[in-house]
Amino acid sequence: MHDVDADPDTLTAYQQSLDRVFERSRQLVPQAPTWQASLYQSVRACYTEMRTHPAALHMHFIATAQDPLVQRTRTRHRDRLLDLLHDTREDAPTPLHAELLLGMIHATMRTQITSRESPPDLDTAEQTFATLLFRYGDVPERHAY
């Protein structure tokens, strides 16, 4: 992976990529049969967008761990996606549960990206998303302790 500085032009292009993903998510999230499916569609749209723009992919998965500006940009995107999920889905999990799932997906994708010469293809990424969302997406029973 090549290094990308969070210069203003690159950061603006990254934000524009995230805006395109969010606009697509606004259509996908309410239409899916379950919240897991809606989040899957949104994450898939994000990865597809990021693979099309390698600098954005690097910023989203790699630079975000080192650059506070990139991290804030990604965090704002995650927060508005979670808000969308909760505003449009009656079956949405708690914000913390959804945030943890997104964190697991992000960490897994970062590992896959850094362990290869090129980012995983879409089929591999989709398998990761599906495994994490549908295996760990069930909201645990709440117990009174």
C-alpha positions as CSV (number, residue, x, y, z in Angstrom):
1,M,0.0,0.0,0.0
2,H,1.3,3.5,-0.8
3,D,1.3,6.3,1.7
4,V,-1.3,9.0,1.2
5,D,-1.0,12.3,3.1
6,A,-4.2,13.8,4.5
7,D,-3.6,16.9,2.4
8,P,-6.7,19.1,1.9
9,D,-7.4,17.9,-1.6
10,T,-7.1,14.2,-0.7
11,L,-9.2,14.7,2.4
12,T,-11.9,16.5,0.3
13,A,-11.9,13.7,-2.2
14,Y,-12.3,11.2,0.6
15,Q,-15.2,13.1,2.1
16,Q,-16.9,13.2,-1.3
17,S,-16.5,9.4,-1.5
18,L,-18.1,9.1,1.9
19,D,-20.9,11.4,0.8
20,R,-21.6,9.2,-2.2
21,V,-21.7,6.2,0.0
22,F,-24.1,7.9,2.4
23,E,-26.4,8.9,-0.4
24,R,-26.5,5.4,-1.6
25,S,-27.1,4.1,1.9
26,R,-30.1,6.4,2.3
27,Q,-31.7,4.4,-0.5
28,L,-30.4,0.9,0.6
29,V,-31.0,0.9,4.4
30,P,-34.8,1.4,4.4
31,Q,-35.4,-1.1,1.6
32,A,-33.6,-4.1,3.0
33,P,-35.6,-6.9,4.7
34,T,-33.6,-6.8,7.9
35,W,-31.2,-4.3,9.6
36,Q,-28.3,-6.8,9.0
37,A,-29.1,-6.8,5.3
38,S,-29.3,-3.0,5.3
39,L,-26.0,-2.6,7.0
40,Y,-24.5,-5.3,4.7
41,Q,-25.7,-3.3,1.6
42,S,-24.3,-0.1,3.0
43,V,-20.9,-1.6,3.9
44,R,-20.8,-3.2,0.4
45,A,-21.5,0.2,-1.2
46,C,-18.7,1.7,0.9
47,Y,-16.2,-0.9,0.0
48,T,-17.2,-0.7,-3.7
49,E,-16.7,3.0,-3.6
50,M,-13.4,2.8,-1.8
51,R,-12.0,0.2,-4.2
52,T,-12.8,2.6,-7.1
53,H,-10.8,5.3,-5.4
54,P,-7.5,3.8,-4.0
55,A,-6.6,7.0,-2.0
56,A,-9.9,6.9,-0.3
57,L,-9.6,3.2,0.5
58,H,-6.1,3.9,2.0
59,M,-7.5,6.7,4.1
60,H,-10.6,4.8,5.2
61,F,-8.8,1.7,6.3
62,I,-5.2,2.6,6.9
63,A,-4.6,6.4,7.5
64,T,-7.6,6.6,9.8
65,A,-5.5,4.7,12.4
66,Q,-2.7,7.4,12.2
67,D,-4.2,10.7,11.2
68,P,-6.7,12.5,13.5
69,L,-8.3,14.4,10.6
70,V,-9.0,11.2,8.7
71,Q,-10.2,9.5,11.8
72,R,-12.7,12.4,12.5
73,T,-14.0,12.3,8.9
74,R,-14.5,8.5,9.1
75,T,-16.1,8.8,12.6
76,R,-18.6,11.4,11.3
77,H,-19.5,9.1,8.4
78,R,-20.0,6.1,10.8
79,D,-22.1,8.2,13.1
80,R,-24.4,9.4,10.4
81,L,-24.8,5.9,9.0
82,L,-25.7,4.7,12.5
83,D,-28.2,7.5,12.8
84,L,-29.7,6.6,9.4
85,L,-30.0,3.0,10.6
86,H,-31.8,3.9,13.8
87,D,-34.0,6.6,12.1
88,T,-35.2,4.3,9.3
89,R,-35.2,0.8,10.8
90,E,-37.6,-0.4,13.6
91,D,-35.5,-3.5,13.9
92,A,-32.2,-1.7,14.4
93,P,-30.0,-2.9,17.2
94,T,-28.7,-0.6,19.9
95,P,-26.2,2.0,18.6
96,L,-23.4,0.3,20.6
97,H,-24.1,-3.1,19.0
98,A,-24.1,-1.7,15.5
99,E,-21.0,0.4,16.2
100,L,-19.2,-2.7,17.5
101,L,-20.2,-4.7,14.3
102,L,-18.9,-1.9,12.1
103,G,-15.7,-1.8,14.1
104,M,-15.2,-5.5,13.6
105,I,-15.8,-5.2,9.9
106,H,-13.4,-2.3,9.7
107,A,-10.6,-4.0,11.7
108,T,-11.0,-7.2,9.6
109,M,-10.9,-5.3,6.3
110,R,-7.8,-3.4,7.5
111,T,-6.1,-6.6,8.3
112,Q,-7.0,-8.1,5.0
113,I,-5.8,-5.0,3.1
114,T,-2.5,-4.8,4.9
115,S,-1.7,-8.5,4.6
116,R,-2.0,-8.5,0.8
117,E,-0.4,-6.6,-2.1
118,S,-3.8,-5.4,-3.2
119,P,-7.2,-5.0,-1.4
120,P,-9.4,-8.1,-1.3
121,D,-11.8,-8.5,-4.3
122,L,-15.4,-7.8,-3.8
123,D,-16.4,-11.4,-3.4
124,T,-13.9,-11.8,-0.5
125,A,-15.0,-8.6,1.1
126,E,-18.7,-9.6,0.8
127,Q,-18.0,-12.9,2.5
128,T,-16.3,-11.0,5.4
129,F,-19.3,-8.6,5.7
130,A,-21.9,-11.4,5.6
131,T,-20.0,-13.5,8.1
132,L,-19.6,-10.8,10.6
133,L,-23.1,-9.2,10.2
134,F,-25.1,-12.4,10.1
135,R,-23.1,-14.5,12.6
136,Y,-22.5,-11.7,15.2
137,G,-25.4,-9.4,14.3
138,D,-28.0,-11.1,16.5
139,V,-28.7,-8.9,19.4
140,P,-28.0,-10.8,22.6
141,E,-30.8,-11.4,25.0
142,R,-30.8,-8.8,27.8
143,H,-30.6,-10.3,31.2
144,A,-31.4,-8.7,34.5
145,Y,-28.5,-9.1,36.9
